Amino acid sequence: VAAQLDLAQACRLHFSRPVSIFMWITAEIAIAACDLAEVVGSAIALKLLFGLPLIWGVVLTAFDVLILLALGGNKMRNIEAIVLALMAVIFVCFAVEMYFVQPDGWLMLQGALVPSPQLVTDQKMLLLSIGILGATVMPHNLYLHSSIVQTRDIPTDTHSVRRSIFLATVDSNLSLSLAFLVNMAILVLAAATFHRAGHPEVADIDQAYIMLARILGNKMASVLFAVALLASGQQSTITGTLAGQIVMEGFVDWKISAWKRRLITRFTAIFPAICVVAVLGDAGVTPLLIGSQVVLSLQLSFAVFPLVYVTSQEGTMKGFANCGATQFVGWVIAIAIAALNTLLIVLTFQGGA
């Protein structure tokens, strides 16, 4: 809002051409990883709800998001409305699930406020934690959100810009909070249902779908879980497809029509998904989902470091640069994310040695 640039455009102005291309490639990797997970997740949801074979669900998912984007047209407000509707479906589904499982509120609060040291010493726990981080703060969404605000009709006077920055901050925080609550609900649902009932072996989505109805004695619990999974896949692939166009235009100034970009993004994810399902079958799905989310977290540093740097430049931000305290907190968070990702890599290599 202040610089009238999205994050990708600002990076192109601040960094050399080779660096910009490298950052574009990392952003595209993040988008492909996200899209891959959501394509597979949507295919699993279609299988659970309608009995559709997984590989055909992957193929069908290639086109359903294109239909949703076509309904939204080129008007960002229409697309935002579709995304908000899908987010509402996800939130309602998990809210009802929480009502069914009746989790222990005190244990939830304790687990949220007092993290276990095992989170950074146990490779499996760290792997899942990093995956959740990547799924919550998707790196390409940082580029997308910084571009969406450019579609607003904002006056250039100081008061209007300040107000717009405040509203955009509130919007981003609400989106991240909702994503955090949904990811937390998934963990709570698993703990309160499977572990409390003595079934810690439940580790994949198919098992979870079947066991939810059996343990809770309510078939609707399984249906809501699958519906939330399908809505999540559609919502994330819409934002990923839009982000792909933004990073391409921002980093390398390469403009192609929206429908071409959407086709490229969709089929970039479809090909590896079909390969994995065809070769490994359903057994290869869970590792693929976790791995794709870890890739998102590994790519997060390539978006967070430039974000903190660019928003701290007075010349770019035109009087709205980060203050010293905000810069300090931003750099600490960026370094912490990079350190956790580095630790995961080290533990992975040590475990394989």
Secondary structure, 3 states (H helix, E strand, C coil): CCCCCCHHHHHHHHCCHHHHHHHHHHHHHHHHHHHHHHHHHHHHHHHHHHCCCHHHHHHHHHHHHHHHHHHHCCCHHHHHHHHHHHHHHHHHHHHHHHHHHCCCHHHHHHHHHCCCCHHHHCHHHHHHHHHHHHHHCCHHHHHHHHHHHHHCCCCCCHHHHHHHHHHHHHHHHHHHHHHHHHHHHHHHHHHHHHHCCCCCCCCCHHHHHHHHHHHHCCHHHHHHHHHHHHHHHHHHHHHHHHHHHHHHHHHHCCCCCHHHHHHHHHHHHHHHHHHHHHHHHHHHHHHHHHHHHHHHHHHHHHHHHHHHHHCCCHHHHCCCCCCHHHHHHHHHHHHHHHHHHHHHHHHHHHHHC
